[in-house]
């Protein structure tokens, strides 16, 4: 059933293990895209160490905010089957 599970169909058609797998794959794909974009922007700033340092600090602050916001918003679902979908949508 793995090949048939997509983010739009997974909740209706797939067992929990397939839902978790789908959420994990989506997270990996998005993380890959985000890292590539970050590297491209950072490369554009290679001639300005101050700007690159500020961008890095800004991104670290954003990641901290994102992680804390996610922890708060998903805290009620931590041990439930919907939790992987919180990760996917975070």
Secondary structure, DSSP 8 states (H G I E B T S, - for coil): -GGG--TTTHHHHS-HHHHHHHHHHHHHHHHHHHHHHHHHHHHHTTT-HHHHHHHHHHHHHHHHHHHHHHHHHHGGGTTSTTHHHHHHH-
